[in-house]
Amino acid sequence: MEALHHIRDVTFREDSCQICTGSLPQVMATCRNFAIGAFRHVGHVNMTHARRHYRNDARRLRALFDL
């Protein structure tokens, strides 16, 4: 579990996120976990590289989720 926290903290900068109202922190953690799971599902090992790969290309992101 510590490895997942490390990925969320370092790659997704979770600890520096300023969302702190209501259930939003939990929702954001769930979204980050979903993204990590999707990246791993298609074979990405390096989450930083995966984020960069999908970040600026909507077609790639749609293909990731097969939309």
PyMOL Python script that loads the backbone (N, CA, C, O; Angstrom):
from pymol import cmd

cmd.read_pdbstr("""\
ATOM      1  N   MET A   1       0.826  -1.196   0.000  1.00  0.00           N
ATOM      2  CA  MET A   1       0.000   0.000   0.000  1.00  0.00           C
ATOM      3  C   MET A   1       0.871   1.261   0.000  1.00  0.00           C
ATOM      4  O   MET A   1       0.480   2.289  -0.554  1.00  0.00           O
ATOM      5  N   GLU A   2       2.034   1.180   0.615  1.00  0.00           N
ATOM      6  CA  GLU A   2       2.924   2.340   0.649  1.00  0.00           C
ATOM      7  C   GLU A   2       3.374   2.721  -0.761  1.00  0.00           C
ATOM      8  O   GLU A   2       3.549   3.903  -1.057  1.00  0.00           O
ATOM      9  N   ALA A   3       3.563   1.730  -1.628  1.00  0.00           N
ATOM     10  CA  ALA A   3       3.984   2.021  -2.993  1.00  0.00           C
ATOM     11  C   ALA A   3       2.908   2.829  -3.724  1.00  0.00           C
ATOM     12  O   ALA A   3       3.230   3.753  -4.470  1.00  0.00           O
ATOM     13  N   LEU A   4       1.643   2.489  -3.516  1.00  0.00           N
ATOM     14  CA  LEU A   4       0.556   3.226  -4.150  1.00  0.00           C
ATOM     15  C   LEU A   4       0.525   4.662  -3.640  1.00  0.00           C
ATOM     16  O   LEU A   4       0.334   5.596  -4.419  1.00  0.00           O
ATOM     17  N   HIS A   5       0.714   4.839  -2.329  1.00  0.00           N
ATOM     18  CA  HIS A   5       0.752   6.206  -1.793  1.00  0.00           C
ATOM     19  C   HIS A   5       1.908   6.987  -2.400  1.00  0.00           C
ATOM     20  O   HIS A   5       1.770   8.167  -2.722  1.00  0.00           O
ATOM     21  N   HIS A   6       3.047   6.323  -2.556  1.00  0.00           N
ATOM     22  CA  HIS A   6       4.214   6.993  -3.142  1.00  0.00           C
ATOM     23  C   HIS A   6       3.905   7.447  -4.566  1.00  0.00           C
ATOM     24  O   HIS A   6       4.249   8.568  -4.941  1.00  0.00           O
ATOM     25  N   ILE A   7       3.268   6.603  -5.355  1.00  0.00           N
ATOM     26  CA  ILE A   7       2.905   6.973  -6.729  1.00  0.00           C
ATOM     27  C   ILE A   7       1.934   8.145  -6.706  1.00  0.00           C
ATOM     28  O   ILE A   7       2.102   9.110  -7.451  1.00  0.00           O
ATOM     29  N   ARG A   8       0.912   8.062  -5.847  1.00  0.00           N
ATOM     30  CA  ARG A   8      -0.071   9.156  -5.797  1.00  0.00           C
ATOM     31  C   ARG A   8       0.575  10.446  -5.318  1.00  0.00           C
ATOM     32  O   ARG A   8       0.233  11.523  -5.805  1.00  0.00           O
ATOM     33  N   ASP A   9       1.496  10.355  -4.379  1.00  0.00           N
ATOM     34  CA  ASP A   9       2.119  11.566  -3.841  1.00  0.00           C
ATOM     35  C   ASP A   9       3.119  12.161  -4.819  1.00  0.00           C
ATOM     36  O   ASP A   9       3.093  13.365  -5.071  1.00  0.00           O
ATOM     37  N   VAL A  10       3.991  11.344  -5.368  1.00  0.00           N
ATOM     38  CA  VAL A  10       5.060  11.861  -6.222  1.00  0.00           C
ATOM     39  C   VAL A  10       4.544  12.178  -7.620  1.00  0.00           C
ATOM     40  O   VAL A  10       4.774  13.275  -8.129  1.00  0.00           O
ATOM     41  N   THR A  11       3.856  11.243  -8.241  1.00  0.00           N
ATOM     42  CA  THR A  11       3.430  11.428  -9.626  1.00  0.00           C
ATOM     43  C   THR A  11       2.224  12.354  -9.737  1.00  0.00           C
ATOM     44  O   THR A  11       2.165  13.204 -10.625  1.00  0.00           O
ATOM     45  N   PHE A  12       1.262  12.184  -8.827  1.00  0.00           N
ATOM     46  CA  PHE A  12       0.035  12.975  -8.903  1.00  0.00           C
ATOM     47  C   PHE A  12       0.013  14.125  -7.893  1.00  0.00           C
ATOM     48  O   PHE A  12      -0.978  14.849  -7.798  1.00  0.00           O
ATOM     49  N   ARG A  13       1.103  14.293  -7.139  1.00  0.00           N
ATOM     50  CA  ARG A  13       1.257  15.382  -6.155  1.00  0.00           C
ATOM     51  C   ARG A  13       0.074  15.463  -5.180  1.00  0.00           C
ATOM     52  O   ARG A  13      -0.435  16.547  -4.896  1.00  0.00           O
ATOM     53  N   GLU A  14      -0.345  14.314  -4.681  1.00  0.00           N
ATOM     54  CA  GLU A  14      -1.516  14.261  -3.825  1.00  0.00           C
ATOM     55  C   GLU A  14      -1.346  15.061  -2.526  1.00  0.00           C
ATOM     56  O   GLU A  14      -2.272  15.750  -2.099  1.00  0.00           O
ATOM     57  N   ASP A  15      -0.188  14.973  -1.910  1.00  0.00           N
ATOM     58  CA  ASP A  15       0.002  15.660  -0.626  1.00  0.00           C
ATOM     59  C   ASP A  15      -0.002  17.182  -0.758  1.00  0.00           C
ATOM     60  O   ASP A  15      -0.259  17.880   0.223  1.00  0.00           O
ATOM     61  N   SER A  16       0.274  17.705  -1.940  1.00  0.00           N
ATOM     62  CA  SER A  16       0.260  19.155  -2.112  1.00  0.00           C
ATOM     63  C   SER A  16      -1.088  19.661  -2.630  1.00  0.00           C
ATOM     64  O   SER A  16      -1.279  20.864  -2.807  1.00  0.00           O
ATOM     65  N   CYS A  17      -2.011  18.746  -2.868  1.00  0.00           N
ATOM     66  CA  CYS A  17      -3.341  19.117  -3.342  1.00  0.00           C
ATOM     67  C   CYS A  17      -4.075  19.884  -2.241  1.00  0.00           C
ATOM     68  O   CYS A  17      -4.024  19.494  -1.074  1.00  0.00           O
ATOM     69  N   GLN A  18      -4.749  20.958  -2.603  1.00  0.00           N
ATOM     70  CA  GLN A  18      -5.417  21.789  -1.604  1.00  0.00           C
ATOM     71  C   GLN A  18      -6.918  21.540  -1.518  1.00  0.00           C
ATOM     72  O   GLN A  18      -7.645  22.308  -0.888  1.00  0.00           O
ATOM     73  N   ILE A  19      -7.376  20.473  -2.149  1.00  0.00           N
ATOM     74  CA  ILE A  19      -8.794  20.100  -2.033  1.00  0.00           C
ATOM     75  C   ILE A  19      -8.980  19.463  -0.662  1.00  0.00           C
ATOM     76  O   ILE A  19      -8.399  18.417  -0.372  1.00  0.00           O
ATOM     77  N   CYS A  20      -9.788  20.093   0.175  1.00  0.00           N
ATOM     78  CA  CYS A  20      -9.919  19.568   1.543  1.00  0.00           C
ATOM     79  C   CYS A  20     -11.338  19.721   2.091  1.00  0.00           C
ATOM     80  O   CYS A  20     -11.529  19.726   3.307  1.00  0.00           O
ATOM     81  N   THR A  21     -12.319  19.845   1.226  1.00  0.00           N
ATOM     82  CA  THR A  21     -13.685  20.079   1.681  1.00  0.00           C
ATOM     83  C   THR A  21     -14.537  18.844   1.476  1.00  0.00           C
ATOM     84  O   THR A  21     -14.538  18.258   0.393  1.00  0.00           O
ATOM     85  N   GLY A  22     -15.252  18.450   2.494  1.00  0.00           N
ATOM     86  CA  GLY A  22     -16.199  17.346   2.392  1.00  0.00           C
ATOM     87  C   GLY A  22     -15.545  16.054   1.940  1.00  0.00           C
ATOM     88  O   GLY A  22     -14.501  15.654   2.453  1.00  0.00           O
ATOM     89  N   SER A  23     -16.177  15.411   0.973  1.00  0.00           N
ATOM     90  CA  SER A  23     -15.679  14.123   0.492  1.00  0.00           C
ATOM     91  C   SER A  23     -14.774  14.269  -0.735  1.00  0.00           C
ATOM     92  O   SER A  23     -14.345  13.265  -1.303  1.00  0.00           O
ATOM     93  N   LEU A  24     -14.480  15.495  -1.148  1.00  0.00           N
ATOM     94  CA  LEU A  24     -13.657  15.694  -2.338  1.00  0.00           C
ATOM     95  C   LEU A  24     -12.268  15.061  -2.254  1.00  0.00           C
ATOM     96  O   LEU A  24     -11.804  14.533  -3.264  1.00  0.00           O
ATOM     97  N   PRO A  25     -11.578  15.083  -1.114  1.00  0.00           N
ATOM     98  CA  PRO A  25     -10.274  14.408  -1.063  1.00  0.00           C
ATOM     99  C   PRO A  25     -10.391  12.911  -1.371  1.00  0.00           C
ATOM    100  O   PRO A  25      -9.537  12.346  -2.054  1.00  0.00           O
ATOM    101  N   GLN A  26     -11.441  12.281  -0.871  1.00  0.00           N
ATOM    102  CA  GLN A  26     -11.659  10.861  -1.141  1.00  0.00           C
ATOM    103  C   GLN A  26     -11.981  10.626  -2.611  1.00  0.00           C
ATOM    104  O   GLN A  26     -11.503   9.662  -3.209  1.00  0.00           O
ATOM    105  N   VAL A  27     -12.781  11.497  -3.185  1.00  0.00           N
ATOM    106  CA  VAL A  27     -13.139  11.385  -4.604  1.00  0.00           C
ATOM    107  C   VAL A  27     -11.885  11.517  -5.467  1.00  0.00           C
ATOM    108  O   VAL A  27     -11.691  10.750  -6.410  1.00  0.00           O
ATOM    109  N   MET A  28     -11.042  12.484  -5.142  1.00  0.00           N
ATOM    110  CA  MET A  28      -9.814  12.679  -5.918  1.00  0.00           C
ATOM    111  C   MET A  28      -8.870  11.483  -5.772  1.00  0.00           C
ATOM    112  O   MET A  28      -8.246  11.075  -6.752  1.00  0.00           O
ATOM    113  N   ALA A  29      -8.756  10.921  -4.579  1.00  0.00           N
ATOM    114  CA  ALA A  29      -7.925   9.730  -4.379  1.00  0.00           C
ATOM    115  C   ALA A  29      -8.460   8.574  -5.212  1.00  0.00           C
ATOM    116  O   ALA A  29      -7.683   7.813  -5.789  1.00  0.00           O
ATOM    117  N   THR A  30      -9.777   8.439  -5.278  1.00  0.00           N
ATOM    118  CA  THR A  30     -10.391   7.392  -6.091  1.00  0.00           C
ATOM    119  C   THR A  30     -10.082   7.611  -7.568  1.00  0.00           C
ATOM    120  O   THR A  30      -9.773   6.659  -8.285  1.00  0.00           O
ATOM    121  N   CYS A  31     -10.162   8.850  -8.026  1.00  0.00           N
ATOM    122  CA  CYS A  31      -9.837   9.160  -9.427  1.00  0.00           C
ATOM    123  C   CYS A  31      -8.378   8.847  -9.733  1.00  0.00           C
ATOM    124  O   CYS A  31      -8.065   8.305 -10.792  1.00  0.00           O
ATOM    125  N   ARG A  32      -7.494   9.186  -8.815  1.00  0.00           N
ATOM    126  CA  ARG A  32      -6.080   8.887  -9.015  1.00  0.00           C
ATOM    127  C   ARG A  32      -5.850   7.384  -9.059  1.00  0.00           C
ATOM    128  O   ARG A  32      -5.100   6.897  -9.906  1.00  0.00           O
ATOM    129  N   ASN A  33      -6.486   6.646  -8.157  1.00  0.00           N
ATOM    130  CA  ASN A  33      -6.358   5.185  -8.155  1.00  0.00           C
ATOM    131  C   ASN A  33      -6.893   4.593  -9.457  1.00  0.00           C
ATOM    132  O   ASN A  33      -6.309   3.655  -9.999  1.00  0.00           O
ATOM    133  N   PHE A  34      -7.995   5.135  -9.956  1.00  0.00           N
ATOM    134  CA  PHE A  34      -8.573   4.675 -11.208  1.00  0.00           C
ATOM    135  C   PHE A  34      -7.595   4.888 -12.356  1.00  0.00           C
ATOM    136  O   PHE A  34      -7.407   3.999 -13.187  1.00  0.00           O
ATOM    137  N   ALA A  35      -6.974   6.060 -12.406  1.00  0.00           N
ATOM    138  CA  ALA A  35      -5.999   6.358 -13.461  1.00  0.00           C
ATOM    139  C   ALA A  35      -4.808   5.412 -13.377  1.00  0.00           C
ATOM    140  O   ALA A  35      -4.354   4.895 -14.398  1.00  0.00           O
ATOM    141  N   ILE A  36      -4.305   5.184 -12.186  1.00  0.00           N
ATOM    142  CA  ILE A  36      -3.172   4.271 -12.004  1.00  0.00           C
ATOM    143  C   ILE A  36      -3.556   2.868 -12.463  1.00  0.00           C
ATOM    144  O   ILE A  36      -2.777   2.198 -13.141  1.00  0.00           O
ATOM    145  N   GLY A  37      -4.750   2.427 -12.096  1.00  0.00           N
ATOM    146  CA  GLY A  37      -5.214   1.106 -12.514  1.00  0.00           C
ATOM    147  C   GLY A  37      -5.368   1.003 -14.019  1.00  0.00           C
ATOM    148  O   GLY A  37      -5.013  -0.015 -14.613  1.00  0.00           O
ATOM    149  N   ALA A  38      -5.896   2.053 -14.644  1.00  0.00           N
ATOM    150  CA  ALA A  38      -6.048   2.053 -16.103  1.00  0.00           C
ATOM    151  C   ALA A  38      -4.686   2.015 -16.789  1.00  0.00           C
ATOM    152  O   ALA A  38      -4.503   1.287 -17.764  1.00  0.00           O
ATOM    153  N   PHE A  39      -3.738   2.788 -16.289  1.00  0.00           N
ATOM    154  CA  PHE A  39      -2.395   2.788 -16.868  1.00  0.00           C
ATOM    155  C   PHE A  39      -1.755   1.408 -16.746  1.00  0.00           C
ATOM    156  O   PHE A  39      -1.149   0.914 -17.697  1.00  0.00           O
ATOM    157  N   ARG A  40      -1.891   0.795 -15.586  1.00  0.00           N
ATOM    158  CA  ARG A  40      -1.315  -0.541 -15.381  1.00  0.00           C
ATOM    159  C   ARG A  40      -2.008  -1.580 -16.254  1.00  0.00           C
ATOM    160  O   ARG A  40      -1.367  -2.503 -16.756  1.00  0.00           O
ATOM    161  N   HIS A  41      -3.302  -1.429 -16.432  1.00  0.00           N
ATOM    162  CA  HIS A  41      -4.077  -2.393 -17.215  1.00  0.00           C
ATOM    163  C   HIS A  41      -3.582  -2.475 -18.655  1.00  0.00           C
ATOM    164  O   HIS A  41      -3.577  -3.553 -19.250  1.00  0.00           O
ATOM    165  N   VAL A  42      -3.167  -1.347 -19.215  1.00  0.00           N
ATOM    166  CA  VAL A  42      -2.674  -1.348 -20.598  1.00  0.00           C
ATOM    167  C   VAL A  42      -1.165  -1.565 -20.681  1.00  0.00           C
ATOM    168  O   VAL A  42      -0.585  -1.480 -21.764  1.00  0.00           O
ATOM    169  N   GLY A  43      -0.527  -1.844 -19.545  1.00  0.00           N
ATOM    170  CA  GLY A  43       0.871  -2.249 -19.564  1.00  0.00           C
ATOM    171  C   GLY A  43       1.897  -1.218 -19.149  1.00  0.00           C
ATOM    172  O   GLY A  43       3.098  -1.486 -19.208  1.00  0.00           O
ATOM    173  N   HIS A  44       1.453  -0.045 -18.731  1.00  0.00           N
ATOM    174  CA  HIS A  44       2.426   0.961 -18.284  1.00  0.00           C
ATOM    175  C   HIS A  44       2.972   0.575 -16.914  1.00  0.00           C
ATOM    176  O   HIS A  44       2.225   0.171 -16.022  1.00  0.00           O
ATOM    177  N   VAL A  45       4.269   0.704 -16.768  1.00  0.00           N
ATOM    178  CA  VAL A  45       4.929   0.446 -15.489  1.00  0.00           C
ATOM    179  C   VAL A  45       5.322   1.772 -14.843  1.00  0.00           C
ATOM    180  O   VAL A  45       5.210   1.936 -13.628  1.00  0.00           O
ATOM    181  N   ASN A  46       5.776   2.702 -15.652  1.00  0.00           N
ATOM    182  CA  ASN A  46       6.206   4.007 -15.173  1.00  0.00           C
ATOM    183  C   ASN A  46       5.021   4.977 -15.268  1.00  0.00           C
ATOM    184  O   ASN A  46       4.608   5.361 -16.362  1.00  0.00           O
ATOM    185  N   MET A  47       4.485   5.364 -14.113  1.00  0.00           N
ATOM    186  CA  MET A  47       3.289   6.199 -14.092  1.00  0.00           C
ATOM    187  C   MET A  47       3.569   7.623 -14.568  1.00  0.00           C
ATOM    188  O   MET A  47       2.689   8.260 -15.148  1.00  0.00           O
ATOM    189  N   THR A  48       4.766   8.128 -14.336  1.00  0.00           N
ATOM    190  CA  THR A  48       5.114   9.462 -14.825  1.00  0.00           C
ATOM    191  C   THR A  48       5.091   9.476 -16.350  1.00  0.00           C
ATOM    192  O   THR A  48       4.546  10.395 -16.962  1.00  0.00           O
ATOM    193  N   HIS A  49       5.675   8.469 -16.947  1.00  0.00           N
ATOM    194  CA  HIS A  49       5.667   8.368 -18.407  1.00  0.00           C
ATOM    195  C   HIS A  49       4.230   8.212 -18.914  1.00  0.00           C
ATOM    196  O   HIS A  49       3.862   8.825 -19.916  1.00  0.00           O
ATOM    197  N   ALA A  50       3.436   7.417 -18.249  1.00  0.00           N
ATOM    198  CA  ALA A  50       2.046   7.214 -18.668  1.00  0.00           C
ATOM    199  C   ALA A  50       1.267   8.523 -18.626  1.00  0.00           C
ATOM    200  O   ALA A  50       0.522   8.826 -19.559  1.00  0.00           O
ATOM    201  N   ARG A  51       1.425   9.301 -17.563  1.00  0.00           N
ATOM    202  CA  ARG A  51       0.725  10.595 -17.475  1.00  0.00           C
ATOM    203  C   ARG A  51       1.117  11.498 -18.626  1.00  0.00           C
ATOM    204  O   ARG A  51       0.261  12.122 -19.252  1.00  0.00           O
ATOM    205  N   ARG A  52       2.411  11.570 -18.907  1.00  0.00           N
ATOM    206  CA  ARG A  52       2.876  12.414 -20.012  1.00  0.00           C
ATOM    207  C   ARG A  52       2.329  11.917 -21.350  1.00  0.00           C
ATOM    208  O   ARG A  52       1.988  12.713 -22.225  1.00  0.00           O
ATOM    209  N   HIS A  53       2.251  10.603 -21.499  1.00  0.00           N
ATOM    210  CA  HIS A  53       1.781  10.004 -22.745  1.00  0.00           C
ATOM    211  C   HIS A  53       0.331  10.397 -23.041  1.00  0.00           C
ATOM    212  O   HIS A  53      -0.017  10.648 -24.195  1.00  0.00           O
ATOM    213  N   TYR A  54      -0.507  10.451 -22.019  1.00  0.00           N
ATOM    214  CA  TYR A  54      -1.931  10.718 -22.207  1.00  0.00           C
ATOM    215  C   TYR A  54      -2.333  12.169 -21.969  1.00  0.00           C
ATOM    216  O   TYR A  54      -3.417  12.581 -22.382  1.00  0.00           O
ATOM    217  N   ARG A  55      -1.493  12.937 -21.322  1.00  0.00           N
ATOM    218  CA  ARG A  55      -1.870  14.264 -20.850  1.00  0.00           C
ATOM    219  C   ARG A  55      -2.365  15.215 -21.931  1.00  0.00           C
ATOM    220  O   ARG A  55      -3.391  15.866 -21.737  1.00  0.00           O
ATOM    221  N   ASN A  56      -1.694  15.315 -23.031  1.00  0.00           N
ATOM    222  CA  ASN A  56      -2.028  16.332 -24.029  1.00  0.00           C
ATOM    223  C   ASN A  56      -2.637  15.774 -25.313  1.00  0.00           C
ATOM    224  O   ASN A  56      -2.650  16.456 -26.338  1.00  0.00           O
ATOM    225  N   ASP A  57      -3.137  14.555 -25.266  1.00  0.00           N
ATOM    226  CA  ASP A  57      -3.690  13.950 -26.469  1.00  0.00           C
ATOM    227  C   ASP A  57      -5.024  13.277 -26.132  1.00  0.00           C
ATOM    228  O   ASP A  57      -5.060  12.168 -25.599  1.00  0.00           O
ATOM    229  N   ALA A  58      -6.103  13.965 -26.451  1.00  0.00           N
ATOM    230  CA  ALA A  58      -7.440  13.456 -26.129  1.00  0.00           C
ATOM    231  C   ALA A  58      -7.729  12.142 -26.838  1.00  0.00           C
ATOM    232  O   ALA A  58      -8.450  11.300 -26.302  1.00  0.00           O
ATOM    233  N   ARG A  59      -7.180  11.951 -28.034  1.00  0.00           N
ATOM    234  CA  ARG A  59      -7.410  10.691 -28.760  1.00  0.00           C
ATOM    235  C   ARG A  59      -6.810   9.516 -28.011  1.00  0.00           C
ATOM    236  O   ARG A  59      -7.427   8.455 -27.911  1.00  0.00           O
ATOM    237  N   ARG A  60      -5.616   9.700 -27.488  1.00  0.00           N
ATOM    238  CA  ARG A  60      -4.984   8.626 -26.708  1.00  0.00           C
ATOM    239  C   ARG A  60      -5.795   8.330 -25.446  1.00  0.00           C
ATOM    240  O   ARG A  60      -5.988   7.173 -25.074  1.00  0.00           O
ATOM    241  N   LEU A  61      -6.258   9.382 -24.805  1.00  0.00           N
ATOM    242  CA  LEU A  61      -7.039   9.203 -23.578  1.00  0.00           C
ATOM    243  C   LEU A  61      -8.350   8.477 -23.864  1.00  0.00           C
ATOM    244  O   LEU A  61      -8.741   7.586 -23.111  1.00  0.00           O
ATOM    245  N   ARG A  62      -9.025   8.848 -24.940  1.00  0.00           N
ATOM    246  CA  ARG A  62     -10.255   8.147 -25.328  1.00  0.00           C
ATOM    247  C   ARG A  62      -9.959   6.695 -25.646  1.00  0.00           C
ATOM    248  O   ARG A  62     -10.734   5.811 -25.281  1.00  0.00           O
ATOM    249  N   ALA A  63      -8.857   6.436 -26.316  1.00  0.00           N
ATOM    250  CA  ALA A  63      -8.478   5.054 -26.650  1.00  0.00           C
ATOM    251  C   ALA A  63      -8.172   4.252 -25.391  1.00  0.00           C
ATOM    252  O   ALA A  63      -8.456   3.056 -25.332  1.00  0.00           O
ATOM    253  N   LEU A  64      -7.594   4.904 -24.388  1.00  0.00           N
ATOM    254  CA  LEU A  64      -7.313   4.220 -23.126  1.00  0.00           C
ATOM    255  C   LEU A  64      -8.589   3.649 -22.530  1.00  0.00           C
ATOM    256  O   LEU A  64      -8.597   2.537 -22.001  1.00  0.00           O
ATOM    257  N   PHE A  65      -9.659   4.415 -22.620  1.00  0.00           N
ATOM    258  CA  PHE A  65     -10.930   3.973 -22.058  1.00  0.00           C
ATOM    259  C   PHE A  65     -11.860   3.419 -23.123  1.00  0.00           C
ATOM    260  O   PHE A  65     -13.031   3.149 -22.856  1.00  0.00           O
ATOM    261  N   ASP A  66     -11.336   3.250 -24.333  1.00  0.00           N
ATOM    262  CA  ASP A  66     -12.077   2.652 -25.443  1.00  0.00           C
ATOM    263  C   ASP A  66     -13.398   3.363 -25.689  1.00  0.00           C
ATOM    264  O   ASP A  66     -14.445   2.725 -25.799  1.00  0.00           O
ATOM    265  N   LEU A  67     -13.343   4.697 -25.774  1.00  0.00           N
ATOM    266  CA  LEU A  67     -14.551   5.493 -26.001  1.00  0.00           C
ATOM    267  C   LEU A  67     -14.680   5.881 -27.454  1.00  0.00           C
ATOM    268  O   LEU A  67     -15.640   6.554 -27.829  1.00  0.00           O
TER     269      LEU A  67
END
""", "prot")
cmd.dss("prot")
cmd.show_as("cartoon", "prot")
cmd.util.cbc("prot")
cmd.orient("prot")
